[in-house]
Amino acid sequence: MSEAEIDSAFNDELTDQQKDVLNLRNGVGTKHGTFQEVSERLEITRERVRQIENRAMTVLRAFLTAVQAGEKALAESHRWD
């Protein structure tokens, strides 16, 4: 799987809120954030941060699994959220 496919999945398949949560939780452009830190920054509950992070990971896994399985046309034509 190429870096371009991973970037495509991240940029095209996730909502802005999902991207924000993953970036903040994983330290992209900032330090790694706890659920509490991310919740304060985005003004949502810790539980909502956890839910958004889990849903984003599910979306990414589904898309990347489809691409790996050779179903790129299906993956590109389907929103996984």
NORRAPE-V839378 format. One record per residue. N is the residue number from 1. PHI is phi in radians with two decimals (999 if undefined). NEAR is the number of other C-alpha atoms within 10 Angstrom. D_FIRST is the distance of its C-alpha to the first C-alpha in whole Angstrom. Layout:
N_PHI_NEAR_D_FIRST, N_PHI_NEAR_D_FIRST
This chain:
1_999_8_0, 2_-1.49_7_4, 3_-1.09_8_7, 4_-1.11_9_8, 5_-1.16_15_7, 6_-1.16_15_7, 7_-1.05_11_11, 8_-1.06_15_11, 9_-1.06_20_11, 10_-1.12_21_14, 11_-1.35_12_16, 12_-1.67_12_16, 13_-1.72_21_16, 14_-1.72_21_18, 15_-1.30_13_22, 16_-1.05_12_24, 17_-1.14_14_25, 18_-1.11_21_22, 19_-1.07_17_20, 20_-1.03_17_24, 21_-1.08_22_24, 22_-1.11_23_20, 23_-1.08_18_21, 24_-1.21_22_24, 25_-1.19_20_24, 26_-1.82_14_21, 27_1.31_13_23, 28_-1.43_12_21, 29_1.37_8_24, 30_-2.78_10_26, 31_-1.34_11_27, 32_-0.98_15_26, 33_-1.87_18_28, 34_-1.35_15_29, 35_-0.98_19_30, 36_-1.10_13_33, 37_-1.12_15_32, 38_-1.17_22_30, 39_-1.09_19_32, 40_-1.15_13_35, 41_-1.18_12_33, 42_-1.64_14_32, 43_1.03_11_35, 44_-2.36_12_34, 45_-1.30_14_34, 46_-1.04_17_32, 47_-1.09_12_32, 48_-1.17_13_31, 49_-1.04_25_28, 50_-1.06_16_27, 51_-1.11_13_27, 52_-1.13_19_25, 53_-1.07_21_22, 54_-1.09_14_22, 55_-1.15_16_22, 56_-1.08_23_19, 57_-1.16_16_17, 58_-1.12_14_18, 59_-1.07_20_16, 60_-1.10_19_13, 61_-1.06_14_13, 62_-1.08_17_14, 63_-1.13_26_12, 64_-1.19_21_8, 65_-1.13_14_10, 66_-1.10_16_11, 67_-1.12_19_8, 68_-1.10_13_7, 69_-1.41_10_11, 70_1.46_11_11, 71_-1.78_13_13, 72_-1.04_16_12, 73_-1.07_10_15, 74_-1.15_12_16, 75_-1.08_20_14, 76_-1.31_16_15, 77_-1.67_8_18, 78_-2.15_11_19, 79_-1.51_13_19, 80_-1.63_16_19, 81_-1.93_12_21
